[in-house]
Amino acid sequence: MKLTYAQKLEFYKKGFVRVPGVVPRVMVDAAVKAINHSFGNGIDPSQMTTYNAQSFCPELRQAPETTDLYNRSPVKLLAESMIGAGKVNPVQRGQIAVRFPLLDDPPPALRPHLDGRHSPHNGVPAGELRRFTMLVGIALSDVNTEYAGNLAVWPGTHRLYEQYFRENGHDILMRGGAEGMPPIDMPQPKMITAGAGDAILVHYQIAHCASPNVSPHPRYAIYFRLQHVDYKQQLHEALTDIWLEWDGMREIVAQHKNGQSTGLAK
Ligand SMILES: O=C(O)CCC(=O)C(=O)O
């Protein structure tokens, strides 16, 4: 199981790709059931900010209903086809990301961020960069319209930030929060629609956020943050060499460097 050439090319250019229907329904149902059972026992209102920033249902982060979505589904093979077989650290926990409906009309603005930077509630200590390699989202509910809790991404920002870091260094990331977002000309965002069981693969260096959810239903998803086995040694280097940790992308990267055609008829 691996991505097609066309899917890899899309990932190269935009920095993300949605792969439909890769997680079996039975696994999606097991995860949603565990989450709903947990919610049935109550959600501590005083923890909502932390749950939104880190994960709902902390007791399920390492449960098989969560980790199987990556470790025992085709998603692991897809990710390794991009980063390299044996090149991904073991995945031991996920983020249970539920986005509940808001009553705001119109919905609030999208607020892009890069992960792994300090903010008051996300658990990343000030002065630390917790970069990783690939963000993997598994949709656990259908998201058919915009402003329904969709994962929103800013296509191509992986390359724009690479250019920014080459020219300016990466110190700005240490400021955390909105202030720590490198100032680049942002493209138009895309709110990704998805069906339950779809996987969305995203380069670490893509600006993203959860779209406000003004639909009637909560949006259910689980995210995994994949680390290349060498990510610590090359923590900063990969900011200015965005395909360093992507063995499976080498062919496409080389074609672009050499100015060759990347037609899809390959
Ligand atoms: O819930 C989502 O779709 C996105 C979550 C997110 O942006 C994040 O956890 O970094």
The ligand as a MOL file (V3000), in Angstrom:
LIG
                    3D

  0  0  0     0  0            999 V3000
M  V30 BEGIN CTAB
M  V30 COUNTS 10 9 0 0 0
M  V30 BEGIN ATOM
M  V30 1 O -8.9130 19.7690 14.7650 0
M  V30 2 C -8.3580 19.9940 13.7100 0
M  V30 3 O -8.8640 19.6800 12.6250 0
M  V30 4 C -7.0150 20.6740 13.6450 0
M  V30 5 C -6.2850 20.6150 14.9260 0
M  V30 6 C -5.0150 21.3980 14.8730 0
M  V30 7 O -4.8790 22.3410 14.1700 0
M  V30 8 C -3.9140 20.9990 15.6980 0
M  V30 9 O -4.1260 20.1980 16.6060 0
M  V30 10 O -2.7870 21.4690 15.4790 0
M  V30 END ATOM
M  V30 BEGIN BOND
M  V30 1 2 1 2
M  V30 2 1 2 3
M  V30 3 1 2 4
M  V30 4 1 4 5
M  V30 5 1 5 6
M  V30 6 2 6 7
M  V30 7 1 6 8
M  V30 8 2 8 9
M  V30 9 1 8 10
M  V30 END BOND
M  V30 END CTAB
M  END
